[in-house]
Amino acid sequence: MITSGQPPAASPVDDDSELAFLATTAPTEEDSDANLLRHQLVTSPLLTYSAVEHHAAHFPSRGLLGTSAGKRVYFNTNAPSSVVICGVQGSGKSHTVSCLLECALIADPRVGKLPEPLSALVFHFDMQDTGRPCEAAFLSSPAAHLNNVNLPQVTVLCSPSNVNRRRRAYASLAHVRVEPLCLSERDISADRMLAIMGCDNLDTMPLYMHTALLIIRNMGVEAFSYPEFKRRIGLERLDGKQKAMIELRMHLLEAFLQPGARDIESYFTAGGLVLVDLTDPFLDGLTAAVLFDIVLGWFTQWQTAYGKLVVLDEAHKYLVNSDSARLTQSVGNLIRLQRHLATRVIIATQEPTVIPPTILDLASTIICHRFSSPAWCAHLARHVSAGSESAGWYRQVMALPTGSALVFSPAAVRAADEHGGVALLGKEHLMLRVRPRLTMDGGASLLAVGRSLPTL
């Protein structure tokens, strides 16, 4: 108890110092509003012409994607973002992917502004080799009616066992270089070996896979080496069928291993496109996904001052709707860290149900081309911000013409004015008409009578 004759105890907190510090560091209300506006603009994944008209300085790098209600719509190539594109074959999905690649790789005033082209990595897989190239490779050739297009360098990395057939497939594209995808033993880590051997799912894992799992576990994550793993497998007493199944997996992997192989990083360059095309009748989606994950790891670790773009083309052929799948985990982590890794991610698929909910929830933008499956609509409806219009866009997406799409992108800037007013897309959506391509369209539909459908 303090008596009246004693001075009050000193405060344990120096209020004056704290208030003085806050006064010097806290922005004014006007500055705070300006910073918020700048952040909304700079990080917006999509924007309309009004945003460029009134705030051009915030969008030094932007690519024309198409039009909505007669207004130009741009892809913000300056800021990392993630895009999911879905739609049935022939709806314009691949065309949209190619236009986004053009926005990121080709500096041309006809399609926006690109002071520093990005570096792009595209994944493509098919078990059936139809002799056709991946459509992304057509960025190496200009559209027939256009001249003076600054084309990107395109390098295709394919399965060594199928390299000759893939070279024939790309032979019509004179400026495309096709090389075998070769890995070194140091690229094979313990967790990647587990995925290759099929040890991701313990519930459905065959008995002989437990042997491989036990060997990898005993070796330890840090001390894992493929030669030692192979030696220990050889010492195990497996019956003929078990040994054959394990050797099959190892032979698939060893087809890509080459001592002294060129570093994958050496193929990456600013303004260049590296297309990993694992079309091969001897590869399955699981193995392709593991190989993609290895290349993605190298691309993520690659140190560069330029931005990066990763595209998963035809993702339904190798992406698994499971958060435990290694490639799914890597893509999800990449999207979560995209701001720190300066990376943009595009996932294109005919079947949106293969995309895990975690990735759909993280995506900055979802672009829906035409499809008619109620199951697809229901799957996407749980992850798009459609508000009260959720029932209405079902009917819209089913009736979309080829080359048109519904775009859901809550942070997109749909309107802006000179007074600093900005309207975000929020729960609404855009009806987008995708622009024509600068480069050759390799995805035209072939008809029985007549050559093909006209390009978009």
Secondary structure in CASP SS format (residue, H / E / C, confidence):
PFRMAT SS
TARGET T0000
AUTHOR 0000-0000-0000
METHOD secondary structure of the structure
MODEL  1
M C 1.00
I C 1.00
T C 1.00
S C 1.00
G C 1.00
Q C 1.00
P C 1.00
P C 1.00
A C 1.00
A C 1.00
S C 1.00
P C 1.00
V C 1.00
D C 1.00
D H 1.00
D H 1.00
S H 1.00
E H 1.00
L H 1.00
A H 1.00
F H 1.00
L H 1.00
A H 1.00
T H 1.00
T H 1.00
A C 1.00
P C 1.00
T C 1.00
E H 1.00
E H 1.00
D H 1.00
S H 1.00
D H 1.00
A H 1.00
N H 1.00
L H 1.00
L H 1.00
R H 1.00
H H 1.00
Q H 1.00
L H 1.00
V H 1.00
T C 1.00
S C 1.00
P C 1.00
L E 1.00
L E 1.00
T E 1.00
Y H 1.00
S H 1.00
A H 1.00
V H 1.00
E H 1.00
H H 1.00
H H 1.00
A H 1.00
A H 1.00
H H 1.00
F C 1.00
P C 1.00
S C 1.00
R E 1.00
G E 1.00
L E 1.00
L E 1.00
G E 1.00
T E 1.00
S E 1.00
A C 1.00
G C 1.00
K E 1.00
R E 1.00
V E 1.00
Y E 1.00
F E 1.00
N C 1.00
T C 1.00
N C 1.00
A C 1.00
P C 1.00
S C 1.00
S E 1.00
V E 1.00
V E 1.00
I E 1.00
C E 1.00
G C 1.00
V C 1.00
Q C 1.00
G C 1.00
S C 1.00
G C 1.00
K H 1.00
S H 1.00
H H 1.00
T H 1.00
V H 1.00
S H 1.00
C H 1.00
L H 1.00
L H 1.00
E H 1.00
C H 1.00
A H 1.00
L H 1.00
I C 1.00
A C 1.00
D C 1.00
P H 1.00
R H 1.00
V H 1.00
G E 1.00
K E 1.00
L C 1.00
P C 1.00
E C 1.00
P C 1.00
L C 1.00
S E 1.00
A E 1.00
L E 1.00
V E 1.00
F E 1.00
H E 1.00
F C 1.00
D C 1.00
M C 1.00
Q C 1.00
D C 1.00
T C 1.00
G C 1.00
R C 1.00
P C 1.00
C C 1.00
E H 1.00
A H 1.00
A H 1.00
F H 1.00
L H 1.00
S H 1.00
S C 1.00
P E 1.00
A C 1.00
A C 1.00
H C 1.00
L C 1.00
N C 1.00
N C 1.00
V C 1.00
N C 1.00
L C 1.00
P C 1.00
Q E 1.00
V E 1.00
T E 1.00
V E 1.00
L E 1.00
C E 1.00
S C 1.00
P H 1.00
S H 1.00
N H 1.00
V H 1.00
N H 1.00
R H 1.00
R H 1.00
R H 1.00
R H 1.00
A H 1.00
Y C 1.00
A C 1.00
S C 1.00
L C 1.00
A C 1.00
H C 1.00
V E 1.00
R E 1.00
V E 1.00
E E 1.00
P E 1.00
L C 1.00
C C 1.00
L E 1.00
S C 1.00
E H 1.00
R H 1.00
D H 1.00
I C 1.00
S C 1.00
A H 1.00
D H 1.00
R H 1.00
M H 1.00
L H 1.00
A H 1.00
I H 1.00
M C 1.00
G C 1.00
C C 1.00
D C 1.00
N C 1.00
L C 1.00
D C 1.00
T C 1.00
M C 1.00
P C 1.00
L H 1.00
Y H 1.00
M H 1.00
H H 1.00
T H 1.00
A H 1.00
L H 1.00
L H 1.00
I H 1.00
I H 1.00
R H 1.00
N H 1.00
M H 1.00
G C 1.00
V C 1.00
E C 1.00
A C 1.00
F C 1.00
S C 1.00
Y H 1.00
P H 1.00
E H 1.00
F H 1.00
K H 1.00
R H 1.00
R H 1.00
I H 1.00
G H 1.00
L H 1.00
E C 1.00
R C 1.00
L C 1.00
D C 1.00
G H 1.00
K H 1.00
Q H 1.00
K H 1.00
A H 1.00
M H 1.00
I H 1.00
E H 1.00
L H 1.00
R H 1.00
M H 1.00
H H 1.00
L H 1.00
L H 1.00
E H 1.00
A C 1.00
F C 1.00
L E 1.00
Q C 1.00
P C 1.00
G C 1.00
A C 1.00
R C 1.00
D C 1.00
I H 1.00
E H 1.00
S H 1.00
Y H 1.00
F C 1.00
T C 1.00
A C 1.00
G C 1.00
G E 1.00
L E 1.00
V E 1.00
L E 1.00
V E 1.00
D E 1.00
L C 1.00
T C 1.00
D C 1.00
P C 1.00
F C 1.00
L C 1.00
D C 1.00
G H 1.00
L H 1.00
T H 1.00
A H 1.00
A H 1.00
V H 1.00
L H 1.00
F H 1.00
D H 1.00
I H 1.00
V H 1.00
L H 1.00
G H 1.00
W H 1.00
F H 1.00
T H 1.00
Q H 1.00
W C 1.00
Q C 1.00
T C 1.00
A C 1.00
Y C 1.00
G C 1.00
K E 1.00
L E 1.00
V E 1.00
V E 1.00
L E 1.00
D C 1.00
E C 1.00
A H 1.00
H H 1.00
K H 1.00
Y C 1.00
L C 1.00
V C 1.00
N C 1.00
S C 1.00
D C 1.00
S C 1.00
A C 1.00
R H 1.00
L H 1.00
T H 1.00
Q H 1.00
S H 1.00
V H 1.00
G H 1.00
N H 1.00
L H 1.00
I H 1.00
R H 1.00
L C 1.00
Q H 1.00
R H 1.00
H H 1.00
L H 1.00
A C 1.00
T E 1.00
R E 1.00
V E 1.00
I E 1.00
I E 1.00
A E 1.00
T E 1.00
Q C 1.00
E C 1.00
P H 1.00
T H 1.00
V H 1.00
I C 1.00
P C 1.00
P H 1.00
T H 1.00
I H 1.00
L H 1.00
D H 1.00
L H 1.00
A C 1.00
S C 1.00
T E 1.00
I E 1.00
I E 1.00
C E 1.00
H C 1.00
R C 1.00
F C 1.00
S C 1.00
S C 1.00
P H 1.00
A H 1.00
W H 1.00
C H 1.00
A H 1.00
H H 1.00
L H 1.00
A H 1.00
R C 1.00
H C 1.00
V C 1.00
S C 1.00
A C 1.00
G H 1.00
S H 1.00
E H 1.00
S H 1.00
A H 1.00
G H 1.00
W H 1.00
Y H 1.00
R H 1.00
Q H 1.00
V H 1.00
M H 1.00
A C 1.00
L C 1.00
P C 1.00
T C 1.00
G C 1.00
S E 1.00
A E 1.00
L E 1.00
V E 1.00
F E 1.00
S C 1.00
P C 1.00
A C 1.00
A C 1.00
V E 1.00
R E 1.00
A E 1.00
A E 1.00
D C 1.00
E C 1.00
H C 1.00
G C 1.00
G C 1.00
V E 1.00
A E 1.00
L E 1.00
L C 1.00
G C 1.00
K C 1.00
E C 1.00
H C 1.00
L E 1.00
M E 1.00
L E 1.00
R E 1.00
V E 1.00
R C 1.00
P C 1.00
R C 1.00
L C 1.00
T E 1.00
M C 1.00
D C 1.00
G C 1.00
G C 1.00
A C 1.00
S C 1.00
L E 1.00
L C 1.00
A C 1.00
V C 1.00
G C 1.00
R C 1.00
S E 1.00
L C 1.00
P C 1.00
T C 1.00
L C 1.00
END
